[in-house]
């Protein structure tokens, strides 16, 4: 037996003992979309004792982007005034009328990019504005922002962002403010925490808070994270614990945070299924207004619209499992998705369908 297997068995035994000591069902939310996928791909959910349920959270940026954002992007592409550039996950997300940007790729109005670093080269070949769908959390935001600043420094005035940036702490505060959330603890996102640092989760130690553990993405990382959450639940402790110190350091990434603070400003923003979250989004500062697609094209506020029968909004708030949805795996599949939770590579529904759901 390998050392890794012995350690995994030891962690699982400790998880079982701690769960028995708690003596009641426990719901742990994995906030990060990558955790959602890895917990199921590696079979962690199937190894946990009865009564320990893993539920997904709002950590998939594509999933929390409101349908109205897609509607606005579709209008830009159809209007012929701009080329819309995006990552692949956004192509198949349905707008409020059920159509997606994928339906426009043949028209040349939509361009798939693999990295924001491609923006400058693309803009040099175009006379019209190139609007990048800037969707992501703190992990992605500095990379996208750096690409915009590089284009600006090169004199490319036709590079614009349609910002759908989201920040994780306001979303956690919103979840905790819901008296019916039923969450006992959180597995906190490793990638985001590299940027924001463990200190950012101070709200978890406040009255009404919950235990949260910053966790990596290997099987042993996630098992340790679950164990540490359960131990805090058993002791009745709130607050954050960093179980990913090899990547997440005190203070986070100061350079990335400074870049965001210098060029972005918090704003109230619509999240799919969660409504408008105060300070939940980031917008370009006025100094970058000429690169702001919302200003340039007077885009309307993105509305949050849910397709009939789709439970994506409840899935990403932890109040439903994908299999609770009557469309799951039947009307809604990765090939023909109804909601974004089935579209994204980090979406809970796509992960549950491919690897199996919560235990």
Steps between C-alpha positions, in 0.01 A plus 500: 500500500637841405564775753230710330245221534587450867464872566167510314372206706612675818320821401183310411506320834536833680216646293278207600588533868438876499170463315386243757596736781293780343207263485289688246498570125757755383489701178830631366502741209790488256506861387739444209390353167832316468434331834154402376656318205797349684301373798289297261762411242718353774206331670538682833125548537443122482749430782338720763286356780120527483375837614792700358367676192702712261308778328617734229537874540522812284865448404449433129527841328310391190221357715439819698500727194140618449315422178470872429877521460477239222209694346714814486793310348267351238367846416854631451586212268177525303524878468820484297662779697755281677669162490422305818794295631455242775623184664337177388283444808302815427408396147229251597342688792137572404366852516149578619352381168690169508749585225874531554805663346584165339218567252695804372848351461441426131420867432846617601351723770636284784860390550617224734816583695710265710677776693452875558855542367355447150299823523766738368581291193130462422432874540786589264325305223165670559370846421192462717505478882587163654293439815634232734249337734693556822347239731683359800599517866815637662710225342420607144444873544868610520584303185217658300578845635868461410403409142288815474777719637750346258266576208451855626875552530535387137254768390217256425193707579267237351546248785205515742385293795144413586563439867324218678765481772381354832657493847455210738481664844175695435346175370591317821354786705181477293472124559553534873235772522237254376357340815406184310838430343556179699878514449716363782837584348691596187781358292654827385652552155874445473557702181308808614662482843846518341403853393287627788677321788346324801440827685225590250270239660468684829121504460493126577610574855229758556165422668302285258819379335602143430823302493685523171816322386713613204574184309707383205380273222677168551306219667698528824452878502125467475474218755704706746278802432184300570650361821600843626154641425340212692732546797406867520131408476548248780665765720246766409770726355462764231774657289749415228783248491764481226567138401672605175805690631727382218305733268296737718716742697411768755397813314440314175644642179555867574590589141181347360285670763670833437435468126129442562472781753670745265282431196171358631231616739244288690139523390170333580456221247242242398591135562296223344270363767632723777363834383694825527788462748632824652862541394486164324648621173790708372474768231768692312597828657420823307865519390428197277155615384603501132556124531169431676248334269211584731575869459598492132183316393265616779424141594195448722532352847539122483180336626490168683259274311464126563372249245172329602569187702875567534634469856845645428428794729427268792793271422757779520351626827523154655126452548458228236703220346517465120301176510213689666437674167249332272701610196829349621647253251174492302409832343822659631829344389848636417414467131173691538514694831211690648703673773865598546560240774491241220716710266811591693789261556467608865121474509344284770245337269763406240724357775217302661385358168848391401633376834201452729337720760524554870495201730 
